[in-house]
Amino acid sequence: MTLPTEKRTLLTVITEATIEQALLREFDRLGVRGYTVWDARGRGNRGMRDGSWEESANIRIEMVCPRSQAEAVLGYLQARYYADYAMVGFLQDVEVLRPGKF
């Protein structure tokens, strides 16, 4: 059985929890239709981020959208936030059912 999938892009952003609300407002302004946010912990070039206090908490945000929109959002984040905040973003090709949701 072949599933009727279409290609979209998964944009994943891992960053400081302190800017979550600002980012979500930006995503709305940029036309993002949906996203998922959850707490994240780990270690990177800015040290351990274990979430034991709010200033060291991280979040992971994921959204599925057309490639052009994912690139535009990631480019905006790079220009606006990368210099001042711990943030990493990456893109992955995915196949989705019900492409109208994205």
C-alpha positions in Angstrom: 0.0 0.0 0.0 1.4 3.4 -1.0 0.5 6.2 1.3 -0.4 9.6 -0.4 2.3 11.7 1.2 3.7 15.1 0.2 7.1 16.6 1.0 7.4 19.3 3.7 10.2 20.5 5.9 10.6 20.0 9.6 12.2 23.0 11.3 13.6 22.3 14.8 14.8 25.2 17.0 16.5 24.6 20.3 17.0 27.7 22.4 16.6 29.5 25.7 13.2 29.2 27.4 13.3 32.9 28.4 12.5 33.9 24.8 9.7 31.4 24.2 6.9 33.9 24.1 8.7 36.4 21.9 9.5 33.5 19.4 5.9 32.3 19.4 4.7 35.9 18.6 7.3 36.0 15.8 6.2 32.7 14.4 2.6 33.9 14.3 3.7 37.1 12.5 5.7 35.0 10.0 2.6 32.9 9.2 3.6 29.6 10.9 0.4 27.6 11.1 1.4 25.3 14.0 4.3 24.2 16.3 5.1 22.0 19.2 7.2 23.2 22.2 8.7 21.2 25.0 11.4 21.4 27.6 14.9 20.4 26.5 18.1 19.6 28.4 21.6 19.0 27.2 25.1 20.2 26.7 26.6 22.4 23.9 29.2 25.0 23.3 27.6 27.3 25.9 27.9 24.6 28.6 25.3 22.4 30.4 21.7 23.5 30.1 19.9 21.4 32.7 16.8 23.6 33.4 17.5 23.6 37.2 16.7 27.3 37.2 14.8 29.3 34.6 17.9 31.1 33.2 19.4 27.8 32.2 16.2 26.2 30.8 16.0 25.3 27.1 13.1 24.6 24.9 12.7 22.7 21.6 10.3 24.0 19.1 9.3 22.0 16.0 7.1 23.0 13.0 6.3 21.4 9.7 5.9 23.7 6.8 6.9 24.3 3.2 10.7 24.5 2.6 10.5 28.2 1.6 8.8 29.1 4.9 11.1 27.0 7.0 14.1 28.7 5.4 12.6 32.2 5.9 11.9 31.5 9.6 15.3 30.1 10.2 17.0 33.0 8.4 15.0 35.5 10.5 16.0 33.7 13.7 19.7 33.7 12.6 19.6 37.5 11.9 17.6 38.4 15.0 18.6 36.0 17.7 21.7 34.0 17.0 24.2 36.6 18.2 22.6 37.1 21.6 21.0 33.8 22.6 22.0 30.1 22.8 20.1 28.8 19.7 20.5 26.2 17.1 18.2 25.4 14.2 18.1 22.6 11.6 16.0 21.5 8.7 14.9 18.0 7.7 12.9 16.8 4.8 9.8 14.9 5.9 6.8 13.3 4.2 3.3 14.1 5.6 -0.2 12.9 5.2 -2.9 15.6 5.1 -0.6 18.2 3.7 -3.3 20.9 4.0 -2.5 21.1 7.7 1.0 22.4 6.9 
